[in-house]
Amino acid sequence: METSAALPITKADIRLAMLGMVEGNGHPYSWSAILNGYDPAEMAKCPYPVIPAYLSKQPPGAFGIGGARVTHIWTDNPEEAGRVARASLIPEILARPEDAIGRVDAVVIPTDKGHEHVTRARPFIEAGLPVFIDKPLADNSEDLKAFMVWQAEGRAILSGSCLRYAREFEPYHASAQGLGQLRLVTITTPKSWERYGIHALEGIYPVLGPGFLTARNSGTVERNIVHFKHVGGADAVAAAIADLTGAFGVLGLYGTAGHARAAFTDTFYAFKKQLEGFIRYLRTGVPPFPFTETVELAKMVIAGIRSRDEGGREVPLAEI
């Protein structure tokens, strides 16, 4: 596994900055609350009702991870920073994201627009700060190359989807559980391929492992149906349909000896395990999974976009 010159962090308390917030994504509220705890009355005002709903089901001892706390926040809309800070017990609001440099030990970029991530992350990567970036790391090849160069230089970069950590999918990670040889794997997600396709892909990736070969998107911008071929002989179909809100993270496994279905429901568990992986990375210098997997997953996202834009052409990942 890769290590970074900036790690490990050995001090008892790790200070984190939560930097950025885009429409349709409440991670600054939820991720900060998982690390810091939260104020129930203020969290009730969160514009994403699902967040206080699942936070309220957790016992007090479920909050906090290994001495790490979100100590600073900045949001694109300044008015939102105060609301998140009050709800998730963040003591400092920054006037500019760059003001986090010199005040924190690591940075979290909780936004899910891949084409923005190089710009958002650059100041902190160049300053030598470890960075966790929400999925997808990148949605175009030029930005992916930039992250690959930084990582090869020893910069500490981690990115991923919480679906990698879904409790419901864990029994099938690297094990077909008596299903025989997997021939078809399917998974569904709402919203756009650009922002949520990575959720679907990272849900199936630990099941099949690395080795995806080609992508063919036979859908549209609103209805992405993407067929992947895998070196192990299985086909995978990931569907990202704009209004498919009733089927976020439904996994289907079809093998020569049986079949199974699993549906993602435990958001808190997956988010906490994802954040635990980042904090453990900061503490040990060893990432929870190889960066090569992040690169392959980004290429899968990009191949799905390229195939759709080129009329459903089968796109080899090797060309990206």
C-alpha distance (Angstrom), angle and dihedral (degrees) to the residues before:
residue distance angle dihedral
M1 . . .
E2 3.79 . .
T3 3.80 121.4 .
S4 3.80 131.2 -163.3
A5 3.79 130.3 -131.9
A6 3.84 89.0 -134.3
L7 3.79 91.3 62.2
P8 2.97 153.2 117.5
I9 3.79 104.3 44.8
T10 3.80 106.5 -153.1
K11 3.82 101.6 -179.9
A12 3.79 116.6 110.3
D13 3.79 96.9 -121.3
I14 3.79 122.7 47.5
R15 3.81 116.5 -157.9
L16 3.79 115.9 -150.5
A17 3.80 131.6 -168.4
M18 3.82 118.1 -147.8
L19 3.79 104.4 -151.4
G20 3.79 125.4 -173.1
M21 3.78 140.5 8.9
V22 3.80 129.3 -154.2
E23 3.78 132.4 -172.3
G24 3.79 116.1 -79.5
N25 3.82 94.4 20.7
G26 3.81 122.6 96.9
H27 3.80 98.5 176.2
P28 3.82 94.3 121.6
Y29 3.80 87.7 63.9
S30 3.79 98.4 41.9
W31 3.80 101.8 37.1
S32 3.80 92.2 45.6
A33 3.80 91.2 48.6
I34 3.81 92.3 50.8
L35 3.81 88.9 54.6
N36 3.82 100.4 36.5
G37 3.78 107.5 23.3
Y38 3.80 117.5 -120.8
D39 3.78 148.3 -116.7
P40 3.83 107.0 -107.6
A41 3.82 94.8 -153.3
E42 3.80 93.0 51.0
M43 3.81 93.7 40.7
A44 3.80 88.9 54.8
K45 3.82 85.9 68.7
C46 3.82 91.9 57.9
P47 3.82 109.5 126.4
Y48 3.83 89.7 -134.0
P49 3.84 103.8 68.5
V50 3.79 93.2 -170.0
I51 3.83 89.5 68.7
P52 3.83 99.0 61.9
A53 3.80 87.6 38.9
Y54 3.80 94.8 61.8
L55 3.81 95.4 33.1
S56 3.80 90.5 56.0
K57 3.81 90.8 58.3
Q58 3.81 92.6 62.0
P59 3.82 125.1 91.2
P60 3.84 116.5 -120.7
G61 3.80 91.2 -105.8
A62 3.80 91.5 62.2
F63 3.81 92.2 74.2
G64 3.80 125.1 84.5
I65 3.81 132.0 45.8
G66 3.78 125.0 -141.4
G67 3.79 101.7 -46.6
A68 3.82 94.0 -51.2
R69 3.80 120.2 133.4
V70 3.77 136.2 173.8
T71 3.80 101.6 -119.0
H72 3.82 100.9 165.5
I73 3.79 135.4 38.0
W74 3.79 138.0 -173.8
T75 3.80 126.0 177.2
D76 3.80 130.6 -170.5
N77 3.81 89.1 -120.0
P78 3.83 104.7 50.2
E79 3.81 92.4 -149.9
E80 3.80 90.8 63.5
A81 3.81 93.9 56.7
G82 3.80 92.6 67.6
R83 3.78 92.7 49.0
V84 3.80 92.9 50.2
A85 3.82 92.0 44.0
R86 3.79 92.6 53.3
A87 3.80 93.9 44.7
S88 3.81 96.9 44.9
L89 3.83 100.3 34.0
I90 3.82 97.4 -113.5
P91 3.82 109.6 162.3
E92 3.82 102.1 -160.0
I93 3.81 131.4 52.7
L94 3.80 116.2 -163.3
A95 3.80 125.4 -142.9
R96 3.83 90.8 -150.0
P97 3.81 130.2 16.7
E98 3.82 90.7 -125.4
D99 3.80 89.0 62.4
A100 3.80 87.1 77.3
I101 3.81 89.6 73.8
G102 3.78 109.0 103.5
R103 3.82 92.6 13.9
V104 3.81 102.0 70.6
D105 3.79 140.0 40.7
A106 3.81 97.7 -136.4
V107 3.79 141.0 3.1
V108 3.80 133.0 -128.7
I109 3.81 118.1 -157.4
P110 3.83 103.1 -165.0
T111 3.82 98.1 -175.9
D112 3.80 123.5 113.6
K113 3.81 103.8 -153.1
G114 3.78 103.2 108.2
H115 3.81 95.5 -163.0
E116 3.83 89.9 62.4
H117 3.77 98.5 50.3
V118 3.80 100.8 87.1
T119 3.79 90.4 53.6
R120 3.79 93.8 43.9
A121 3.80 94.9 45.9
R122 3.81 101.7 38.6
P123 3.84 99.5 86.1
F124 3.78 92.6 51.8
I125 3.79 97.5 41.4
E126 3.80 90.1 49.7
A127 3.82 89.2 48.2
G128 3.81 89.5 55.7
L129 3.81 97.0 -111.5
P130 3.81 119.1 144.0
V131 3.80 110.2 -114.7
F132 3.79 133.4 -156.8
I133 3.81 111.3 -161.8
D134 3.79 125.0 -166.4
K135 3.78 118.1 -121.2
P136 2.94 134.4 -46.4
L137 3.79 99.9 40.7
A138 3.81 89.2 -159.8
D139 3.81 137.4 -10.9
N140 3.82 98.2 -160.7
S141 3.78 133.7 53.0
E142 3.82 98.2 -119.4
D143 3.79 93.3 56.0
L144 3.79 91.2 44.3
K145 3.81 89.0 54.3
A146 3.81 90.2 52.7
F147 3.81 91.4 54.4
M148 3.81 90.9 45.9
V149 3.81 90.3 54.4
W150 3.79 92.3 49.0
Q151 3.79 92.2 48.0
A152 3.82 91.4 48.7
E153 3.81 87.5 53.9
G154 3.80 89.0 59.1
R155 3.81 99.1 -99.9
A156 3.79 114.9 155.5
I157 3.82 106.1 -117.8
L158 3.80 127.5 158.6
S159 3.79 127.3 175.0
G160 3.77 135.4 164.6
S161 3.78 151.6 122.4
C162 3.78 126.2 -88.9
L163 3.83 88.3 -128.2
R164 3.82 87.4 78.4
Y165 3.81 85.2 67.7
A166 3.80 99.7 41.6
R167 3.79 108.8 144.9
E168 3.79 90.3 -145.8
F169 3.82 93.1 56.9
E170 3.81 98.3 44.4
P171 3.84 96.0 91.4
Y172 3.82 89.1 62.9
H173 3.79 98.6 47.6
A174 3.81 105.5 124.2
S175 3.80 89.1 -20.7
A176 3.79 128.8 89.2
Q177 3.84 90.3 -157.5
G178 3.80 95.5 -138.2
L179 3.80 94.6 -43.7
G180 3.80 91.6 118.6
Q181 3.78 118.2 -135.3
L182 3.79 111.2 -10.1
R183 3.78 111.7 -120.9
L184 3.82 100.6 169.6
V185 3.80 133.6 22.0
T186 3.81 121.8 -176.2
I187 3.80 133.0 -175.5
T188 3.80 135.8 174.6
T189 3.79 137.7 -151.9
P190 3.80 137.3 168.8
K191 3.80 126.0 -128.2
S192 3.79 127.1 37.9
W193 3.79 130.0 -22.4
E194 3.81 89.3 -130.7
R195 3.82 94.0 58.1
Y196 3.82 105.6 21.7
G197 3.80 104.8 25.1
I198 3.80 87.9 87.2
H199 3.82 89.4 60.4
A200 3.80 89.2 59.2
L201 3.79 93.3 43.9
E202 3.77 95.9 47.7
G203 3.79 89.2 48.4
I204 3.81 91.4 60.8
Y205 3.81 99.0 32.8
P206 3.84 97.5 80.7
V207 3.81 88.6 48.8
L208 3.81 97.1 54.8
G209 3.79 100.0 21.0
P210 3.81 126.7 -148.0
G211 3.78 121.5 -30.1
F212 3.81 107.9 85.2
L213 3.80 109.2 161.4
T214 3.80 113.0 -177.8
A215 3.80 142.2 6.0
R216 3.79 130.8 -151.2
N217 3.81 119.9 -175.9
S218 3.79 109.7 -164.1
G219 3.80 94.1 174.9
T220 3.78 140.2 75.7
V221 3.79 137.0 -104.1
E222 3.83 89.2 -85.1
R223 3.83 96.9 37.2
N224 3.80 113.1 37.5
I225 3.81 115.7 -177.7
V226 3.79 107.1 177.9
H227 3.80 123.1 -173.2
F228 3.81 117.1 -160.0
K229 3.79 128.1 -170.8
H230 3.79 118.6 -146.6
V231 3.78 129.3 -154.0
G232 3.81 89.5 -124.8
G233 3.79 91.3 65.4
A234 3.80 99.1 -103.2
D235 3.78 125.6 123.5
A236 3.79 119.2 -140.5
V237 3.79 127.2 -161.1
A238 3.80 119.8 -164.9
A239 3.80 118.2 -172.6
A240 3.81 122.2 -162.6
I241 3.80 108.0 -178.7
A242 3.79 119.0 174.9
D243 3.81 99.3 -129.3
L244 3.82 99.4 29.2
T245 3.80 90.5 118.4
G246 3.80 92.3 142.4
A247 3.81 93.3 63.6
F248 3.80 111.5 45.7
G249 3.78 109.1 157.2
V250 3.80 103.5 -3.4
L251 3.81 107.9 162.7
G252 3.81 124.0 -160.2
L253 3.80 122.5 -167.8
Y254 3.80 120.6 -170.0
G255 3.79 120.5 -175.6
T256 3.77 142.2 167.8
A257 3.82 91.4 -99.5
G258 3.79 104.1 31.7
H259 3.76 148.4 -28.6
A260 3.80 138.7 -118.2
R261 3.77 141.8 -171.6
A262 3.79 130.1 -152.9
A263 3.79 130.5 179.3
F264 3.79 126.0 -155.1
T265 3.81 111.6 -123.8
D266 3.82 110.7 138.5
T267 3.79 102.4 83.2
F268 3.80 95.8 165.4
Y269 3.81 92.8 54.6
A270 3.80 93.1 50.1
F271 3.81 94.9 45.5
K272 3.79 92.7 47.6
K273 3.80 93.3 49.3
Q274 3.79 89.5 48.4
L275 3.80 91.9 51.7
E276 3.81 91.0 44.2
G277 3.80 87.8 56.8
F278 3.80 90.6 54.2
I279 3.81 94.1 47.6
R280 3.80 90.7 47.4
Y281 3.82 87.9 51.1
L282 3.81 89.4 53.3
R283 3.81 90.9 48.6
T284 3.81 98.4 45.0
G285 3.79 107.2 21.6
V286 3.81 88.9 -127.8
P287 3.83 115.2 115.6
P288 3.82 119.2 -134.7
F289 3.82 90.2 -119.4
P290 3.81 134.7 6.4
F291 3.79 119.0 -81.0
T292 3.80 86.7 -129.0
E293 3.81 87.4 72.4
T294 3.81 91.0 54.3
V295 3.80 88.9 51.0
E296 3.81 92.9 50.0
L297 3.79 91.6 48.2
A298 3.81 91.8 50.0
K299 3.81 89.1 50.3
M300 3.81 88.3 53.0
V301 3.80 90.5 53.7
I302 3.80 91.3 47.2
A303 3.81 92.6 46.0
G304 3.80 90.1 52.9
I305 3.79 90.7 53.2
R306 3.81 93.2 44.9
S307 3.80 93.0 48.6
R308 3.81 92.7 49.9
D309 3.80 92.1 47.0
E310 3.80 90.9 49.8
G311 3.79 96.9 52.1
G312 3.79 99.0 -92.8
R313 3.80 98.8 -49.4
E314 3.80 114.5 169.9
V315 3.80 103.3 -111.3
P316 3.82 120.0 -157.2
L317 3.79 110.4 -140.1
A318 3.79 86.9 -138.1
E319 3.82 90.6 71.6
I320 3.82 92.3 61.8
